[in-house]
């Protein structure tokens, strides 16, 4: 349900971003600042010979007929209009009227990778907050993890909680401004593995920051086989100090006699098959090898 709300919110943000983009007005009301690579259309009223396209070069300048190089980087379109009118009014034109439109913005890239629908490089075209940039990238996927890491072009990093970002009214720290040349990495949800005597062994994402339990994991694996040795199941958990085997009496969990334990990302739930004696004695290392090639089931 929350993902449906999220998709609606991101779609609204995307529409807002497109409206802003059409006039190149950033969030917060600040005008777009030109930079190298921006393609402009410059119209000099009633002087067609001076009108035409221009591109801001790597030095931040444009070249115009009669007046030569004109600094443009860091100016808004309106400020560049004033600068050009001043140049042409200096003995060249009487009361020049000039209009500058940004045709293509290429000077404010931001990279978005990870669990978004359309990873890639996007142009900010003004100040944008995190939610707006995610909307430009098509929104979050259903396998989004718990955090979004922002690597700042100015130096340093910032980590944002997905849960906090997706509240109805995220604070400024949860929905920060994104600057040109920042990089966003959206984490992937943690995965738990269910192996052994289950109908569909595999790896399953912990979606939507949900609580993943043993019973839920076994359910995602379509349940245990009839021959499963439920009372000899175990959780294999990786700790900094090494692997830990946690025995679980799955039959008792099914009956509500034992607690339905919570699982952590990368946990392996292994249920041996009572009909195959060799599987009852599989080592932890052998079970982990089974998990290496498991395909993650996207549900």
Protein Blocks (a to p, Z undefined) as FASTA:
>chain_A
ZZmmmmmmmmmmmmmmmmmmmnopaehhiacdddehiacddddehilklgccddddfkop
acdehklpadfehpafklmmmmmmmmmmnopaghiadddddfbdcklccddehjdfbgcd
ddfkiaddfklmmmmnopaafkbcfbdcdddfkgpcddddfklmmpmbdcfklmccddeh
iacddddddddddehjdfbgcddddehhiacdfklmmmmnnpaafklcfklgccddddfk
bccdddddfklmmnopaccddddehiacddddfklmklmmccfklmmmmmmmpccddZZ
